[in-house]
């Protein structure tokens, strides 16, 4: 890479790439060039820090939580990966157990294994065996998460009814 030859210690930040390119570029260069993707890694790290601090306030632990992420793009995957890393390192879970704490919702509803062949590659690791659920409210009712994170551009999905439904199932929900 030209930048690396000219400035060997430069940190390269990938910003605003489509899902296909963001994951491909990060995967290609992460072990060869000092680099990061803001959506995938930056958003994930900041969100995990917020979750850990919120848990200090609520008195819960990360390993006790079920996390629903409304959105399934690069930011959602970055957040999910950071939570998984924390569950493995702090909670002693293996990779599959850690991923089992996180559910994603995309434009078709809950990301599930029954539509694996249609899922973008970055979503497949978080596909669950649950039956299809069409929207946020049905997922909250079925999963009863303690943490709800909204990273979608779909207007109106993360609304008061969703928050009230969370609160019915969780005394002190954590909402992002």
Long-range contacts (C-beta under 8 A, 24 or more apart in sequence): 1-29, 1-33, 4-33, 9-34, 10-34, 11-35, 11-36, 12-36, 13-37, 13-38, 14-38, 15-39, 17-74, 19-73, 19-74, 19-120, 19-122, 20-120, 22-74, 23-74, 23-77, 23-121, 23-122, 37-74, 37-78, 39-73, 39-74, 39-75, 39-78, 40-74, 40-75, 40-77, 40-78, 40-81, 41-78, 41-82, 42-78, 43-75, 43-78, 43-79, 43-151, 44-75, 44-78, 44-79, 44-80, 44-81, 44-82, 44-83, 45-82, 47-79, 47-82, 47-149, 47-176, 48-79, 48-82, 48-83, 48-86, 50-176, 51-83, 51-147, 51-174, 51-176, 52-86, 54-147, 54-174, 55-174, 58-172, 58-174, 60-146, 60-172, 61-91, 62-86, 62-87, 62-90, 62-91, 63-87, 63-90, 63-91, 63-92, 63-93, 63-101, 64-146, 65-101, 65-145, 65-146, 65-147, 65-174, 66-101, 66-103, 66-143, 66-144, 66-145, 66-146, 66-147, 67-101, 67-102, 67-103, 67-145, 67-146, 67-147, 67-148, 67-149, 68-102, 68-103, 68-104, 68-105, 68-136, 68-139, 68-140, 68-143, 68-145, 68-147, 68-148, 68-149, 69-102, 69-103, 69-104, 69-105, 69-149, 69-150, 69-151, 70-105, 70-136, 70-148, 70-149, 70-150, 70-151, 70-152, 70-154, 70-157, 70-158, 71-104, 71-105, 71-106, 71-149, 71-150, 71-151, 71-152, 71-153, 71-154, 72-104, 72-105, 72-106, 72-111, 72-120, 72-122, 72-123, 72-126, 73-151, 73-152, 74-122, 75-151, 76-104, 76-149, 76-151, 77-122, 77-123, 77-126, 79-149, 79-151, 80-104, 80-126, 99-125, 99-126, 100-128, 102-126, 103-128, 103-130, 103-139, 103-143, 103-145, 105-135, 105-136, 105-139, 105-152, 107-154, 109-133, 109-134, 109-135, 109-138, 109-139, 110-134, 110-138, 110-139, 136-162, 137-161, 137-162, 137-165, 140-165, 140-166, 140-169, 141-165, 141-169, 144-169, 144-170, 145-169, 145-170, 145-173, 146-170, 146-173, 146-174, 147-173, 147-174, 147-175, 147-176, 148-173, 148-174, 148-175, 148-176, 149-175, 149-176, 150-176
